[in-house]
Amino acid sequence: MGRRRRVAEVPDLHGLSVPDAENAVLDAGLLPRRVSQGSDLPCAGRQDGALVCGQDPRPHARMVAGGQVCFWCAPTGDDPPGGGRGGSRLPRGPRPLSPTGSKPF
């Protein structure tokens, strides 16, 4: 008779940090594989400040334990654009009105 293989459910990784996503996949009995966006190669470095924005297979899918779950990340947006060398290019919006009803100069 054949042996039954253990089946695991793929966790939902969207919005998790990289370490949390890796731990969730390992806890489910699966192997995490982080990939670069637009590439099938594993990421060389770990970006702990990035959040998971996609995964394959989809969340709650069932697969054989020990299978790989691929996920890719996006930066959190906490870092200023351009590496922190200046302010925002976006306008800050209108200033609040003074108690007299006119904008202050």
N, C-alpha and C positions, 0 to 999 in steps of 0.2 A: 504494500500500500504506500501511497505517496505521503510525504510529510506536508502538513499545513504550514504555510508561511504566515508569519504575523503581519497583520495589516495595520497601518498607521494613518491617522488623519492629518492632513497638512494644516498647520496653524495659519491664522491670518496675520501677516507680517506688516501690513501697510501702516505707516506712521511710527513704527518702532525704530529705535536707534540700532546701529549695527550690532553692538554686543547683545542687546536684548533680543534681536531677531535670531542671532546665532544660538543663543540659549534656548529660545522657544523651539527652534527646529531640532536641536539636540534632545530636548526634553520629550519631544514627540517620537523619538527613536529614528530620526532621519538625519541626513548629513547636509549641512549648509554649504552652499557654493555661491559666493558673491561674485557678480560679473560687472564689468564696466558697461556703461550705457553704450549701445551701438557696437558692442563687441562680444564675442563668445569666450574671450580669455578671462581667467580669474584676475581679480584686482591684485596688484602687488602689495599695496599698503592698505592699512585699515584706517578709515576715516570715522572716528568715534562720534564726530559731530554731525554726521549725515543721517538722514531718515530714509527708511525703505519706502519707495514709491511704486514698486512693481515686483511681481513674483511669478514663477512658473514651477510647478503647476498651481492652479488657482486655489484660493483658500477653501478648506473643508473637503478637498478631494481626498480620495482614499488611494493609498499606494503601499507597496510592499515595504516593510520596515528596512531601513538601511539605504533607501533610495535618496537621490539628491534633490534638494529644493534650491533652485536658483533664485536669487533676488538681486535687485539693483537699487541704487540709492541716489538721492539728490541732496545738495547742501541744505542746511536748515534755514538759511537766509539771515542768520545772526551776524554774519560777517558783512562789513560795509562793502558796497560795490567798488571795484577798482583797487582792492587791496588796502583800503583805508587811507587813501591819499587825498581826501577832500570831502566836501559836503555833498549833500544830495542835489541832483539837478532838478528835482521836482519842486514846484512852488509849494510853499507852506500853507497857502490859502489866505482868505481875508483875515485881517486882524479884528479882534472884538471891538465893538462900538464903545465909545465913552458914555458916561451917564447922560451927557447932553444929547446923544443921538447922532453924533457925527464921528467919523473915523479920526483917530489921533494922527498927527503928522509924524 
